[in-house]
Amino acid sequence: MRDKAEGTFHEVKGKVKEIAGKITDNPKLEGKGKAEKIAGKVQEKVGQVKKVLGK
């Protein structure tokens, strides 16, 4: 459950960074946001798999 919650948190945080990067015309921040958003999605999926496997 923890992985899923943390994954969601990182996904949202990444989306905020991505939008901030677009608004401020900062491609580096936008890229970091996209990467964090993807990492969050992966972590969320790991949490779902662990739940299914009962770990």
N, C-alpha and C positions, 0 to 999 in steps of 0.2 A: 504494500500500500504506500510505503514511504517513497519508493521509486516513482510511482505514478504521480504522487503529489508534487515531488520535486521536479519531475519532468514537466508538468503543467506550469509550474512556477517559472522554469527556465524558458519555456516556450513563450509565455506571455512577456517575460523580461526581454527576450530576443526580439519579439515583435515591436516592443516599445523602442528599442535601440534602432531597429530597422527604420521605423517611421521617423524617429529623430534624425537619423542620418539623411533621409530623403529631404526632410524639411530644411535642414541646415546645409544641404549640399555637401555632405561629408561621406564620400563613398567608403572610407575605411570603417566608420561607425556603422554604416548600413550593412557592410559585409560581415562585421562582427555580430550584428544582430541576427542576420540570416543564419550564420553558423550556430549561434546559441539556440535559435528557434529549432533548428534541425536536431541538435543534440538533445534538446528537451523532448522532442517527439520520440526520439530513439529511447530515451530513458523511460518515458511513459509506457512505451511498448514493452520494455523489459519488465516493468512492474506488472503489466497485464499478463505476460507469460509466466512470471513467478506465481501470480495468483492462481492461474490455471493449473500449474504444476504443484501447487500447495506448498511453496517454499516461502 
